[in-house]
């Protein structure tokens, strides 16, 4: 039996409930909340992404669980929710970045790629026979300045200085509200992100379960930190 307020409005993605809700989109957001925590943060002269990997078995190969994806040299994304959906969106974002480069002979801006992703995600909330993407993306990069955006399953796009998606979103955002300060150095920002990750839940934070990517205005491209570098920040 469906709850009275819901009835059968969650059976079709194209039908609004009487109180103006699209239940299938809300269910997609719930899928995101079940995903591992991912963090993005802007610091002085750059931006970083931190992703936690749920390596819940000794038999898993940690390197196979990739959570930070390069879209272009200066743009990367991390995700929470259905990572298979995220990979599909990242592939489309990569193609869009290359198309832009061929058409305009310059790299695409972070905002342009983020909007293209959100436009596609929004289309998947409009038509019958398809379902919304069950993933939220943090898209980060550097163009004329460091930028960070969150793309939600509904197709909503929001810019942030510091943000989180996944199961620890609420705890991390509350922590950032108190502790985040504009103008932090790269070292301070990574240290703060690691503290925030530990706040999100009883996570086993190790070099094998955390992935960190950093881009600066100087380098104009993302680099993935090695396990040895990550271990330094964990300590």
C-alpha positions in Angstrom: 0.0 0.0 0.0 1.2 3.5 -0.8 0.9 6.2 1.8 -2.2 8.4 1.2 -0.1 11.5 0.3 1.9 9.4 -2.2 -0.7 7.1 -3.8 0.8 6.1 -7.1 2.5 9.3 -8.0 5.9 7.7 -7.6 5.3 5.1 -10.4 5.9 7.6 -13.3 8.6 10.2 -13.4 6.5 12.6 -15.4 3.7 12.9 -12.9 3.7 15.5 -10.1 2.1 14.7 -6.8 -0.7 17.1 -5.6 1.8 19.0 -3.4 4.2 19.5 -6.4 6.8 16.8 -5.8 8.5 14.4 -8.2 9.0 11.3 -6.1 11.4 9.6 -8.5 13.8 12.6 -8.3 13.5 12.5 -4.5 14.4 8.8 -4.5 17.4 9.5 -6.6 18.5 12.0 -3.9 18.1 9.3 -1.3 20.5 7.1 -3.4 23.1 9.8 -3.1 22.7 9.9 0.7 23.6 6.3 0.8 26.9 6.9 -1.0 30.3 7.4 0.5 31.2 11.0 1.5 33.0 13.2 -1.0 34.3 16.7 -0.3 35.3 19.7 -2.5 37.0 22.9 -1.3 38.3 26.1 -2.7 41.6 27.5 -1.2 43.9 30.4 -2.0 44.9 29.8 -5.6 43.4 26.4 -6.1 40.7 23.8 -5.5 40.7 20.3 -4.1 38.6 17.1 -4.2 38.6 14.5 -1.5 36.7 11.2 -1.9 36.2 8.4 0.6 36.2 4.8 -0.8 34.1 2.2 1.0 36.7 -0.6 0.9 34.7 -3.0 3.1 36.6 -6.2 2.2 40.2 -7.2 2.5 39.9 -8.8 -0.9 39.2 -5.5 -2.6 41.9 -3.8 -4.7 41.7 -0.2 -3.5 43.1 1.2 -6.8 40.2 -0.3 -8.7 37.7 1.9 -6.8 38.3 5.2 -8.6 36.3 8.1 -7.1 38.0 11.1 -8.7 37.6 11.5 -12.5 39.5 13.8 -14.8 37.2 15.6 -17.3 39.9 17.8 -18.8 43.4 18.7 -17.5 42.0 21.6 -15.5 38.6 20.1 -14.5 37.8 17.0 -12.4 34.8 15.6 -10.6 34.0 13.3 -7.7 30.7 11.7 -7.0 28.4 10.0 -4.4 25.6 7.6 -5.1 25.6 5.3 -8.1 29.2 5.5 -9.3 28.2 3.7 -12.6 25.9 6.6 -13.3 28.8 9.0 -12.5 31.1 7.3 -14.9 28.5 7.8 -17.7 28.1 11.5 -16.9 31.9 11.9 -16.8 32.3 10.3 -20.2 29.7 12.8 -21.6 31.4 15.7 -19.9 34.8 14.6 -21.4 33.3 14.6 -24.9 31.8 18.0 -24.3 35.1 19.4 -23.2 36.8 18.1 -26.3 34.0 19.4 -28.6 34.4 22.9 -27.0 38.2 22.8 -27.5 37.8 21.9 -31.2 35.1 24.5 -31.8 36.6 27.4 -30.0 40.4 26.5 -29.8 40.4 27.1 -26.0 39.6 24.9 -23.0 36.0 24.9 -21.7 35.3 26.8 -18.5 34.4 24.8 -15.3 30.9 26.5 -15.3 30.3 25.5 -19.0 31.0 21.9 -18.3 29.0 21.9 -15.1 26.0 23.4 -16.9 26.2 20.9 -19.7 26.1 18.1 -17.1 23.2 19.6 -15.2 21.2 20.1 -18.5 21.6 16.4 -19.2 20.6 15.4 -15.7 17.5 17.6 -15.9 16.4 16.0 -19.2 16.4 12.6 -17.3 13.7 14.0 -14.9 11.3 14.9 -17.8 10.5 11.8 -19.9 8.8 8.5 -19.3 10.8 5.3 -19.8 14.0 6.7 -18.2 15.1 7.3 -14.6 17.0 10.2 -13.0 20.7 9.7 -12.5 21.2 8.5 -8.9 24.3 10.5 -8.3 25.5 13.9 -7.2 28.7 15.3 -8.6 31.2 17.8 -7.3 32.8 19.4 -10.3 35.9 21.4 -9.6 38.5 23.2 -11.6 40.5 26.3 -12.4 40.0 28.8 -15.3 40.2 32.5 -14.4 39.8 31.5 -10.8 39.3 28.3 -8.7 35.7 27.0 -9.0 33.5 24.3 -7.3 30.0 23.3 -8.3 27.5 20.7 -7.0 25.3 19.0 -9.6 22.2 17.3 -8.1 20.0 14.5 -9.6 17.3 17.1 -10.3 19.8 19.0 -12.6 20.2 21.9 -10.1 23.6 23.6 -10.2 25.1 25.4 -7.2 28.5 27.0 -6.7 30.3 26.5 -3.4 33.5 27.5 -1.6 33.3 24.2 0.4 30.8 21.4 0.0 30.2 17.7 0.5 27.9 15.0 -0.9 27.0 11.6 0.3 26.2 10.1 3.7 28.2 12.6 5.7 26.9 15.7 3.9 25.1 17.3 6.9 28.0 16.7 9.4 30.7 18.0 7.0 28.7 21.1 6.0 28.1 22.0 9.7 31.8 21.6 10.3 32.7 23.8 7.3 30.2 26.5 8.4 32.3 26.9 11.6 35.8 26.1 10.5 36.2 27.1 6.8 37.9 30.4 6.1 38.6 32.0 2.7 42.2 32.4 1.8 43.5 29.1 3.4 46.6 27.6 2.0 46.6 24.2 0.2 48.1 22.5 3.3 45.5 24.0 5.6 42.6 23.1 3.2 43.6 19.5 2.9 44.1 19.2 6.7 40.6 20.7 7.2 39.1 18.4 4.6 40.6 15.3 6.4 39.2 16.5 9.7 35.8 17.0 8.1 35.9 13.5 6.7 36.6 12.0 10.1 33.6 14.0 11.5 31.2 12.5 8.9 31.0 9.0 10.5 33.2 6.3 12.0 35.2 6.0 8.8 38.5 4.0 8.6 40.5 6.8 7.0 43.7 5.4 5.5 45.8 6.2 2.4 44.0 3.3 0.7 40.5 4.5 1.4 41.0 8.2 0.5 41.6 9.8 -2.8 42.8 13.5 -3.0 43.1 15.6 -6.2 44.4 19.2 -6.3 44.6 21.8 -9.0 46.2 25.3 -8.6 46.1 28.4 -10.7 49.8 28.0 -11.3 49.7 24.5 -12.7 46.3 24.7 -14.3 45.8 20.9 -14.0 44.8 18.3 -11.5 47.3 16.0 -9.7 46.4 13.0 -7.6 48.2 12.8 -4.3 50.2 9.7 -3.6 49.4 7.4 -0.6 52.6 8.7 1.1 51.4 12.3 0.8 47.9 11.4 2.0 49.3 9.5 5.0 51.1 12.7 6.1 47.7 14.5 6.3 46.0 11.6 8.1 48.6 11.8 10.8 
